[in-house]
Each structure stands twice: as structure tokens, then as C-alpha cells.
Amino acid sequence: MGETKHDGPAKLPKSWAPKHWVSPVPFGLGKVKSGHIRDTMKVIWENRDNLNYARRIITQGVCDGCALGVSGLYDQTLAGPHVCTTRLNILRLNTMPEMKEEMVHADIDELRQYSSAELRKLGRIPYPLIRRKGERRFSRIQWDEAMDVIAQKMKALHPKQTAFFLTSRGITNESYYVAGKVARLLGTNNIDNASRICHSPSKTALKRSIGLGASTCNYSDWIGSDVIVFWGSAAANNQPVSTKYMYAAKRKGTKIICINPYREPSMEKYWIPSIPESALFGTKLADDFYQVNIGGDIAFMHGIMKHWFEMEKEERGKAIDHAFVAQHVNNYEQLKRHVQQQRWEQIEASSGVAKERMYELADLLAKSKSGIFVWSLGLTMHTFASDNISQVANLALLRGFLGRKHCGLMPIRGHSSVQGSGEMGADPFVLPGGDFEPASIERIEKLWGFTLPKWQGDVLGVSLENIMLPDDHERKIKMYYVSGGNFLETMPDPLFIEKALSSLELRVHQDIIFNTSTLVDAKETVIVLPAKTRYEQEGGGTSTSTERMVYYSPPIEGNAQAVKEARAEWKIYRDLAKRVKPDLAHLVDFADGQAIREEIAKANSNYEGIQHLKERGDVFQWGGAWLCEDGLCPTSDGKGNLIAVAIPDLKKTKEMFYVTTRRGKQFNSMVYNEQDPFNQADRYDVLMNAQDAQQLSIAEGELVVVHNEHGVFQGRARFIDIAKGNLEVHFPEGNFLLPKGVYEKYAGIPSFNVGVYIEKAEQFNARKDISYVEKRVEDLETEIS
């Protein structure tokens, strides 16, 4: 297998292209658009008390926002400076002062009046805190005492009764690695990370389809590709820097196709602030939209392939790359038979798209010599998510869009270095450099010098459910150690999550700030540990981007508002091991970040080279420019696997709608604006099709109730261009509708899409036959007796 190196940043064209303009009217006046200049001014104002340090972070640090991998102001895709509003919005987490003492020790019920956004603005956690059962406030505690309390509890419990979780909040590869190693040293495999609730199915599906769970190509491959298909991804909204790459691709003649129930405004037109032409006149990004039903993607792809096989009857090679398939792909005839058996009536009904429209995209892809499939949460947050992604891989393999320039499969990551979390072993199914299976276990045991627990650890959702097992159950979770994260606002069924969190004997929150989960009671004790940001980590840290670029971010000096008692995340894990297992603690006693990187290079062969990253801007890409280069996959026989998947039955009746959770002006669950600038929707708006609303006699702005057997959501109807029969509500506000205990069978991701009913609030409340509890919404509150 070859390993071509990435060829570095490309230059944007200097000429302008009016054919791509949204409007000849400068600055999008009169258009609904994001206020980048206003938002930037707001960020500057927020950081005015630590402006020099904020500037250093932006110019010297690796972005801790999305996983596009900007180091300082520069990346490996395009020459010139890059910065986006996502990165600017997160900046304050790194520059803000400590919380005021009176707020740290305020009555717990007073603190519970604050939303997570309001808690965030209170400042950073100043020192270790403890709150025991029955206490109304957090008390200050010394580091040694806090660590002793945690260690004593761990020693008293069976390792199966302890769980660890790491979010994607600025956590470095070094911290993921040490956390995974320490968890196993302490005897538990219950360790999981934030990818479990976003892209875990991408990794799982890609491994079975092509042998590796990562993006096979680069962002630079977008520029010059014949076609890019964005599947269930509003990249312009969630990864704003990507709009520059889309702009560059458009200038090279690339067609951009969006497949999504909602005709996302940000993917249709965008004013890119760092490109003068686009900042003035906007850029038309998407060339076409295909508005599939929520959960209708597998059927839609069946339609594309069915037409391809019809084209093949007319002329061999008209749609399928037979040379590539014959040499590099398994199961062609099986997939062909499976697809040909599908009825057009079922395909159209499930996808919500007319056969003729599927023909159009099938023809475009068949004529394209190169293509890239990009996807995000619209494909991954289903109970059949791995099948969704394997179906995308089927399309790429049939066309030979793999292992070469301008081609590939790309799960676009929303968080910096979440790609690295599993690759470092912070995952119940994974060890550094391999899966949790005998050969890999034996290899890691030799390197680490201790015996690993052999039992299978649980994924996040199951471990939270296991808190509620009977007291004498060996897998009952009694202690949860959380680095960042807010389960109350990321997991389905928040009421159950609150009950589970409060049933733990000990809960540890290692974090930068308070959030709503921090304030939940525990059976015995809650401990809060102040963590350093990635920019304060001694010895620097690394992060892995979507395109497998491993970036080094140096420690950044000069924080005028540094939290003196905060500690580097990996150091806290190391110190915990010293207390729980002092006889083995020397095996995790890393002196600095460099020592961790030296070991990572040995533990995961893909990361050979990480030990040489020592200076600002240092970067390497594992796997080279393209995985599966020249069509050679790292599978047992070197071939990719076509996988026949069934069209899912959503069990949706005529009266039901399907709802998905939407992100708007937020970073994961961290909300930065109560209104989405791209569609003017408020956080409690129910986004729906106007024709659906008309049939239910619902007027725009009217109070509506969305409900199912899991919960109730009350908001206002807002009409958008979305496929009929589909709804969107904001995440996390709409999580009351989501079922607990429902997981994708391969990757264990919870379901974030579900069947619901919608009706006028007055009609729903008049019946008074469904009781519910939800957060009160100012000016939307309706009393139900």
C-alpha cells in the first residue's frame, strides 16, 4: 500500500466569480445571515479583561473548536489566515477569571436557577470542592484530601462498579491516553468518550466496510473533486471554516450536493468573512438539495444503486467502476441482487424522494470521475447508523471513489481531537492501536507492564442505566468519574439521567466550569476538580483532526487570570493511580507531555512521529494523504466489503411525524445564542413544514405540543423548508422526547430520532390525559392540572 504525503496548503484564486454570488447587494443587506462582524466584536468585548492572552491562543494554539485542525491561524488546506465564530465563542472558556467566591459557595438551589450558559459565564472553577449528602453548598477542600476521598471509594468498590467518561472539551490525546491507561490499571474497562454520542457508528461501519475507522481523504481533496455530497451535515453551521474549502471547491468547478430533510440555509448561501468577495456578496454553496425523510437515507441510496444497475443493463461500465470492483471489492453480486429486489414504491415511500430525483443524482455520480461523501450526525444518530454509513461506503466502492486524489469517505468531526479519543484507547471496545481483542490485549500488556481486565466494558448509555441496578449487582455503577461533559443535556430522557446521577454514591466532575450536571445531588458525595485548559497543559498537547492530522499545541504563557489550583487533566489521573494502586503507579508516572507522546508512538503504530512534535505548528498525518491508497484496504484480504443492508422500518403511522434534534448557534450542548441566525428560530421553536401545519390547522407562532410515550415538548410552530412528515427541535431542549435504553446495535449510540405526534397546545391540554414534567419555559408556560 502506498503512502502519498499531503501536498500542503493551496492558494485561493485572486479573481472574483460573480456567478457564485448570493446577491449583488453588498454585505447581504436585507438577507437572513449570521452576523460575523457583530459576533466578533462581541467576543472581543467579552475577552477585554484578558485580551493579550486571547490573542496568543488564537495565533499560537490549535483550535479547540471543531476538528478541522487550524493551528494558530493556519491549516494544511488553504494558504492564508482562518478563524471562525465557533472558535471565537469557545475562546472565553480559556480566558475568563475564577468564579467569585460567593457564587462558588452559593446555596445549591440558587445555583440550580441558572442555565448551563449562565453557569458558564460565572467563570472557572477556582479550587477543589466537595458537597456531601444533605449539604446545601459546596465546600472548599484541599487537593490531597479530595484525591484521598476518591481513591478510598475506588478501593472499596469492585472495578466493574466504577466508570470513567471524557468529553471532547479541549481534551488532548495525552489526556485521553493517560485516562485510558489509568482506568485499565485500576481494573475497569468502563471508560467511554464523547464520540459515543456522535460519530461512533462512523468508526464501526468504516472498519467493517474498508478496515479503518477514519476519514480516508483530506479537506484539500474537496478542491477539484467533481462532486461533494454532504449527507446529514450542516457543515457551514457546525464547522464554519469548511465554507472556505467549499468556496475553493466551487471555484474549481466542484458540484456540491446536500442530502438532508431540511434545506439548511447555511449550506445554500453563506457570507464567508475571511474571503472579501464572499464577505461582500455571499457564496451560493449547494448546487442541489435532496430532502430525504429522517431515517430515509438507506432507501434513498438503494434508489441510486438501483438506477445504476439499470444503467448497467444498457451499457456495461456506465455507472459501476468494474475494474475497481473486480480488483478491490467483495460481495458485488450479493449486493446487486439485494438492491434489485427492492421495490421502487418502498424506496420512494421510505426516502420521501421521487424516483426521478434519485435518477438525477445517480446520473451525476455515474458521470463524475471523482467524488467525496461527507456526513455527520444526520446519519450517525440512528438505531441503524452503522448501516447508514456502510451504505455510503457501498456507493463509494461501486464508483471507485476511494484511495486516490479528490475521492473518499469523510465523517466530518465536530470536536477537536475526538478522533483521537478512541485511537488513544479511551473506549470500552478499543486499546491504543487496536480493538479490545486477545492479540491487542497481549501487545498492550507487554508495553504497559500490567495485566488488563478482560471483561467487556459498557458504553456510556448502558453504564448510566447500570447505576439503577440492584445494590448487590456486580455491574451496578456506584462511582462515576467525568472529565467535562453534561449528561443532563446530551443524553436522552433527562429526567432518568438526573435520577441516575443522584443515585451514585460518588460523582467526580473534573472540569473547567460548572454545568447543570455538576449541581445534581449524590447519594454520598460530589467532588469537583478544577482542570487546566489544553493551552495550560505542561509540555503542550496534541489533537487529531478529522483528516488524521496530529497537531502539536504548545503551552501558552501569559494568562493573567490563570486558576492557580487547576491541574492538567492527565496529571490528575496519574495522581489518582498513585493513591489507588501505589505499587503499580510507577507504570503511569509520566514526567511530562513528551514522555506520554513517546509511549503513544509505541502503543499505536499509526502515531509513530507524535514523539517528534515539539514546536508550535508541528504536525504530521497518520496514514498518509489517502487511506486505502490504490484501492488496497487494511482488511484480511485487502479488499473493501460491500454490505447489503435493509431499509429500516420506522413503524411510523399516518398520524405520526419523525423528529430529529437540531444544533443551532451552539458547540455540542453549550448554547451561545438563543436564536439561530440562519433561520431566526428560537430554542423552543418546533420546526415544521407549512403544509403539514395547515392540515393540522396550526398557525405559525402558535403554541404546539410534541409528544410520544417518552415525553412531551412544548414550543411554538415555526415553518421551514423541511420534507413533509418531519420535524426538528433543538438539542438539548428536545431531549425529553428521546427514549432511554435504545441503542444502535453495533456502535451503542443512543437514538436521537424518534416518532412523535404534534398538535395545538390548547387541544392537547384540554384533554389533560398525559402528565409530564419539563423545564418551565418563560412565556410558553401552560399550567396543566
N, C-alpha and C positions, 0 to 999 in steps of 0.2 A: 504494500500500500504506500503510495506517495505521500509526501507531506509538504505541499507547497506552502510557502510562507505568505502571510498577509503583506500586501504591497503598499500599505501606508495610506495616509490621507490623500484624498482627491481634491481638486480645486473646483469651486463653483464657477459657472460661466459668468463673464463680466457683462455680456449683453443682456437686455431685458426681453421678455417674451409676453407681449400683451394678450396672446391667445389663452394664456393660463390665468389671466386676471379675473377676480371676482367682480370688480366694479371699477370704472374709470374715476369714480369719486374718491379722492384721497382719504386714507385712514378709516375706510369703512363707515363713513358718516351715514347714519340712518340705518345701518345694519346691526343685527344682533351679533355681538362678538365679545370675546374676552378682552378685558381692559388691561393689557400687559403693562403699559406705561404707568397707569394708576396703581396697579398691583406692585410694581417695582418701587414706586415712591413710598407705598405703604410699608414695604419690607425695610427700606432704608430708615424710615421713621421708627419702626419697631426696634431696630438694632442700633439706634443712635447712641445708646449708652455703652456700646462695645463695638463701634464701627470698624476700627482698625483690625480687630480680631476677625470680624465678619468678612472683611476684605481678604485677609490671609486664607481663610477657609475656602472662599470662592476661587482664589487664584493659585492656591497651593495644594488643596486637598482633593481627593477623589470624591465625586458626588455621592452623597448618601441618600439620594432620592431613588429614581428608577435605575434599572440595571443596564442602561445604555453605555455607561462606562466613560464618563467625562472626567479627565484628570486635570485639575486646575480648570482652565477654560478651554482645554483642547481634548480632542479624541482621535481615534485612529481611522475615522471615516471621512471627515471633511476638514480641510485646512481652515484656519480662522477660529475666532473665539465662539464658544457656545455657552449659553446659560438659559435656564427655563424657570417658569414660575413654580413648578413642583420643588425644585431645589431651593429656590428663594424662600418658599413657605416653610420648609423644614429648618432653614438656617437658624431660626430663633431658638430651637432646642439646644443649639451648641453655644449660643452667646449669652443666654439670659442668666440673671443672678439667681441666688438661692431664694427659696420661699421665705417669706417673713415668718419669724418665729411664732407669732400669734396665729398664723394660718396653719402651720405645721401641727400645732397642738390645739387647734380649734375642736369644739365638740363634734363628734363624728356625724351627728345628724345635720349639723350646719354644713359640713363638707359635702354631705350627700345631696345638698340642694344644687351643687354645681354640676354642669355637664362636663364631659371629658375635655371639651375645647376650653371651658372656663378653668378647669383644674390645671390644664397645660399652661395657661397664662399666669398662674400663680408663681411659677418658677421651678427651679430644680430642687430635688430632694437634698437637704443640706448635710445630713448625718444619719447613721443607722437609727431605726425606730422600731418600737415594739408596742403591740396592743394585745393584751390578754383578754380572755373571756370576761365580759361584764364591764370592761373599762370603756369609758366614754371618749378617751383621747389617746393619741399616740404619745409615747414617752420616749425620750432620748435614751439610747443605750450605746455602750462602747462597742467597737468592732469585735474585740475579743469575746465579750460576753454574748453578742449576737451570734457569732460563729459557733460558740460553745453550745448554745441552745439548739441550733440547727443540727450540729454534729450528734448531740445526745439523742435527739429524736431519731436521727437516721440509724444510729447504733441500736436503738430499741425496736426498730421496725424490721420486718423482713424486706429485703431489697425489692421484691415484687410489689410492695406497698408504697413505694416512692416513685414519683415521676418527675421528669425534667422537660421543660419546653423553652425554646429560644425563638424569639420573634425575628423579623428581618430589620428591625430598627437599628441601622448603623452598626450591626454586629459584624465583626471581621472574621475572615477564615480562621485566624489564630484562635479566636474565642470559641468558634464552633468546634474546632479540633480539640481544644483542651476540655471543653464541656463533654464532648462525646467520649473522650478517653477517661475522664474522671468518673462519669456515670458508670462506665463498664468496670472501672477499678472498684467502685463502691458496690458493684454487684447487680446493677439494674440495667435492663435493656429498654425500659420505659423512657425513651428520650425522643422527642419529636421537634419539628420546626415549622415555621410559617408556610413553607411550600405545601404542607399537607392540605391547607385550605385555599390553595390557588393552583399551582402547576404540578402537583404530584402525579396526576394522570398523564401529563406530557412525558415525564421521565419513564413511567411504567410502559406506556404504549410504544414509545420510540425504541425502548430496549427490546421489546418483542418483535417490532417491525424491522428495525435496522441494526440492533445490537448496542446502541449507545443512547443515553438519555439526556441529550443536549442539542442545542441548535447546530445544524450541520453546516451553516454558512455564516456570512458576515453581513453587517449593515451595508458595507460597500458593494456587496453583490446586488443590492437593490438598484444601484445606479447603472443602468444599461441592460437590466433584465427586460425581457419582452413584456412580462406581466407579473404583478404582485397581487396576491389575493389575501386580503385581511379578513380573517374568519372570527367572528365574535370578539372583535378587538376595536376599541376606540382609542387607538394609539395616540392620536393627536390630543386627546383629553388626558390620558394617563401617563404618556411618555412624550411630553411636548417637543423635546429635542428631535424626535423622529420626524417631525414635519419638515425639518431641513433636509433630511435624507429623501423624503418623498418629493420635495421640491426638486432636488438634484436629479432624482429618477425621472420625474416628469420632463425635465429639460433634455434628457437623453431619449425621450420617446416612450418611456415605460407606461403601460396601461395599469391603472390602479383600480382594483375591484373590491368592493366591500360587501360582505355577506353578514347580515345582521337583521334582527326583527325591526329595529328602529333605524331609520335613516339618520344616522348620527350627524348633527350639524357640523361638528368639528372635523369630521372626515370629509365633508363635502366642500367646505371652504374655510380657509384659515389665514389669519394675518400673522406671518412669522416675523417677530420683532427684530431679529438679527440679520434679516435679508432686506435691504432697503426697498427693493421692488415689491416684495410681498408685504412689508410693513405698510407701504402706501396703498397698494391696490388689491391686496389679498391674493391667495392662490387657490384655484379650483383643484382639489386633491383627487377625489374619486372620479373615475370615468363612468362608473356604473354601480348601482346598488341592487342587490338581490335580497329582498326582505322575506327571509325564511321564518317559519314559526319557531318559537322557542322549543328546542328539542327536535327540530325537523331537519337538522343538518345531515344526518346519516342518509335519510331518504333523498335529500337534495343531491348528495354525492352519488347515490345509486342512479339517479336520473342522468347525471353527467356520464357516468361509466356506461349506462345502458345505451345512451346515444353513441358513445364511442364504439361499442360493439356493433351497433347498427351501421356506423360508418365503415367499419372493417369489412362488412359484408359487401359493400360497394367497391371498396379498394383496400387491399391489404397494406397496412402501414399508414393509412390516412389519419389514424388517431393514436395508435399504440406504437411505441418505440420497440419493435420486435427484437432488434439486435441487442438492446439493453436488457430487455426482459429475458431473452434466451440465455444470456451470459450471466446475469446478476440477480435474477428474481426467481423465487419459488412460488408454487401454487397458482400459476396463471389460469390453468384450465378450470380448477375448482372455483376460483373467484368468478370467472366468466360465466360458468353455469349458474352460480348463485345469483349474480346480477341479472342475468337474462330471465330468471324465474320471477323476478319482482314485477308486479303489475303497475302500469302507469297510473291507474286510479289510486292505488295505495301510495305511490310515490308522491303524487300531487297532493293528496289529502294530508299526508304527514308533513311534507315540506311547506305547504301553503303557496307553492310557486307553480305557475303554469308550465306544462311540458315545453311549450315553445320558448319560454325564457331559459329553461335549462339547456335547450338546444344551443341557444346563443352563446352561453358561457362554455359549453362543451366544444363548440366550433372554435372559439377564441383560444382556448387552451390547446386544442389539437393543432392549430396553426402556429402556436408560439414555439420558438426553438429553445426558449429558456423560461423559467418561472420559479417564483418563490411563494410558498404558502406560509403566512404568518398568522398565528392565532393566540387567543388569550382566554379570559375567564368565560366568555360565551360558549366555549367548547368544553372547558375543563370542570365546571361546577355542576355536573350532572351525575346521576347514578350510572350512566353509560358513557362516562367521559373517556375512558381508555379506548372504547370502540369508536368514539368520535375521532380521536386523533389517529388511530390506526387506519381509519377510512381516509383521512387526509394523506397519510403515508401511502395508501393504495394509489391515490391519484398521482403522486409524485413518482412512484415506482413505475407505473404504467407508461408515463411520459418520459422517464429517464431524467427527471429533474433532481438529480442527486449527485454529489461528489464532484461538481465542476463549477466554474465561474457562472455567476448570475442565476444559480439554481440552489434550491434547498428547502429544508423544513425548519421553521423557526418559531418555537414558543417564546413570545416576547415577554420578558420578565418585568414585573412592576416594582421590584425592590432590589436595591444594591446588595449583591453577594448572596441572595437567596439561592442562586445557582450553586454557590459553594457550600451551602449548609449540608446537603446530602453527601457531596463529594468529600467533605471532612468527616463524615460519619455521625452527624447529629440526627440520626434517623433510625427507627427501630428495625428497618429492613436492610440497612447499609452500614458497611465499615469503610474506612478510608481506602479507596482504590478497589472496592469490590462489594458484592452483595453479602448479606449475613448468611453465608453458607460454609460448609466444612473447610474447604480449601482456603477460603479467605480468612476464616477464623484462625486457622492454624498459622497462616502467614503473619497475621497481626499479633497473635500471642507471642511469636518469636521476637518480633520487633519491640513489643511493649513490655515483655518480660513478666507478664502475669496471665492467669487463666481467665478467660472471658466467660460470663454466664451464657449458657447455651439455650435457655428458653427464649421464645419469641416475645419481644416487647410489643406493647399495644400502641396504636396510633392515637393521636390527640383525642378525637371524639370518644373512642372506646375507653380511654383512661379516665376521662371526665365522668362517663357513665359508671365506671367501676368505683367511683367514690361512694356510690349509693348501694353497693353490695352489702350483704350482712357483715357484721363486725368480725365474725370468725372466718370469713372467706380469705383464702391466701392471696387473692389478687385485689382485695379491697384497697384502693388508694387512700392513704391516710395523710400523706405529706406531698405537697406539690411545690416544686421549685421553678419559678417562672422568671425568665430573663426577658423583660419587656412583654408586650402583648396585653390584650384586654379581651378575655374570653366572653365577657358580658356583651361585647359589641362586635364580635367576629363570628360567634358560633350560633347555630340555630337554637331556637327555644330559650331566650334569655332568662325566663322565669326558672326553668330547670337548672340552668347554669348557675344562677345565683344560689339556688338551694344546694347544689353540689359544692360550690366553693365554700359555703358557710358550714358544710358538714366535714370539712377537712380538719384534722387535728392541728396541723401546722401548715401555713402557707407562706412562702417566701416570695417577695417581689423584689427582684434585682432590676433597678430601673433608673431612669433619669428624672422622671416626673411621676406624680400621682395620676391615676385614672380611676374610672368608676369601679373597676375590679379591686383595686387596692383597698377600697373602703368597705368591702364586704366583711362581715364577721367571720370568725373561725371557731371551731369547737373549743380550741385551747388558745392558739397564739397566731398572730400575724406579724411577720418581721419584714421590714422594708430596708433594702440595702442600696445606698447611692452609688451608681455606676458612672464611670468616666465615659465620655463620648469617644468615638473612634479617633477623633483628632487629638485626644489627650493620652492615647494609649502609648505607654513606654515602648520604645523600639519600633513604633509605627505598626501598621497593619495592612493587610491585603484584602481585596474583594474581587469576586469573579463576575464578570458581566454576562449578559445574555449570549454574546458571541464567543464566550470562553476566554476572553481577555482577563488576565490576572494582573491587577493594578496594585502598585505599592503607594500607600498614602503615609507620608511622614508625620511624626508628632508635630503639631503646630503650636509654637510658643506664643506667649503674649496675651493669654486670656485674662483680661482684667477682672473677670467675675468668676474665676475658676472656683469650683467647690473643693475646698481643701481636704475634706474627708472622703471624697469619691475615690473609688479604686477601679483599676482596669478589670474588665469582666473576667478575662482568663485568670487573673491573679486571684480573684475571689474563689473561683472553682479550685484552683491549686491549693489555696489555704484551707478550704473545706476538706479536701483529701487528707491533708496533714493531720486534721483533728479526728477524722473518722477512721482512717487506716494509717496511723503513723509509721507502721513497719513497712508499708509499701509506697509511702508518699514520695520517696526519692525518685520514683519512676515517672512522676508528673511534675517534678520540681524544676520547671523551666526557669532559666535565669532572666530571659528577655524574649522579645518577639522574634529575634533572629534564631534563637535556639528552637523555637516552635517551628519556624519555617524549615530549618534543617531537617527536622523529623518528618514534617509533612512531605517533603521531597522523597523520603524513603517509604513512607506509608502509602502514598498514592503516586504511582509512576507517571501519571498524566501531569503531575505537578513538579516534575523534575525541572528545575530552573527557578522555582519560587525562592530558593535559598539565596539566589543572586540578586533579588530585588531589594535594594538598599537605599536608593536615592529617589527624590521626588521625580515622578514621571516614568520610573522604571516599570516595564510591562512586558509580558510575554503571553502568547496564546497557546493553550494546550490543544493538541490535535492538529495544528496547522490551520490553514485557511479553510479547508473543507474536510469535514468528516466523511467517511466512505468515499474518499477520493478515487476517481476512476471506477466507481461502482462497487468497490470492494468493501463489504461490511464486516465489522468485527463480530460476526455470528459464527456458529460452529462450522458452517460450510462456506462462509464468506459471502453469502447471498442475503438479500433482503427478503422478507416474508410478506406476501400478500395475505391479508386476513379477511375472510368473509364474515361480515357482521350483520346482525339482524336489525331491521327497522324497529325501534323501540315502540312499545305500546304504552302511551302515557295515561291510558284509562281515563280519557277526557270525555265527559258527556257534552251534549249540545249546550247546556246552560253554563258550563264551566269555562273559565279563562285559564291561561297559563301565565304565571307571574315569574319574573326574574328580578334579581336585585341589582341596582344600578349604582355606579360610583359617579359622584359629581363634585368637583372642587374639593377633593379630599386625597389623603395619602393613606391607603388602607382604611382603617376606621377613624383616622384623625381628620376631622372635618375642618375646613378652613374658610368656608363661606356658606351661609345659609341659603344662598341662591346660586343655581347653576348658571354661569354667564352665557352658556351656549344655547339654552332654551328658556331661560328665566324661570325655571321650575324651582319651587321651594322644597325643603327637605321632606315635608309631609304631603306633597302632591302625589296623586296616583296618575301615572302617565298612561294614556289610553287612546285608542282610535276613535275619531269623532263619529263614525258610522255605528260602531258598537254602542257608543254613548246614546246616540239618537234612538236606537232600538230599545234602550232601557229608560228612555225619557230623562236622561241625565244631562244637565246643562253644564257648560264649562264653569269651573269655580264652585260648583255645588258640592256640599258635603256628601261623601260616599263612604261606605264601609266595605272593605275587602275581607273575606273570612273563609275559613275552612275548618277542618276538625282540629287543627293545631293551634289556631289563634285568630286574632282579629286585628285589623289595622284600619284606622280611621284617618281620612285625609280629604283633600279636595281634588276633584277631577280636573286634569289638565290634558288638553288634546295635543297629540303629537303625531308625526307620520310614522306609525308603527303598524306592522301586519295585524290584520283583524284577528280577534281572539286572544291577543297577547297584551299583557300589562307589564309596567315596570314601576317598582317602588325603590326608594333609596335604601342603601345599605349603610349603617346597621338598623335604621329606623324600622324597616320592614321585616326584621328577623323573627318577629313574633309569629309570622305565618309559616315558618320553616319547620320541618319535622326533625326531632332528635332521633338518633338511633338508625338513621337511614344513610348508608354509605355505598360508595362505588366499590364494586366487589374486588377490583384489582389494586387500586391505589388507596382506598379508605378515605377519600374526600367526602365530606358531608354533602347532601343535596342542597343547593341554593336556588332551585327552581321547583315550583310546585303548582298543583291545580288549586284554583280558588273560585269563589263566587263574588260578584260585586253588585251592590245595589245602593239606592239612595239611603242616606243615613236615617232620614225620618221614617222610611219604610222599615228598615232593619230594627231601629229602636222601638218602633211601635209594637213589634211582636214580642220583644222582651223575653225571647226564649233561648238566647245564647248569652251566657255570662262570660266575661273576660276581664282581665286586668292588664292594663297597659300604662305606659308613661303618659301623664297628662300633657296635652299639647295646648299651649296658651291659645285662646280664641278658637280652638277646634273642639273644646271640651263639651261633651254632651253627657248629662247625668243619666245613668241607667239604674233604675231601681230593681 
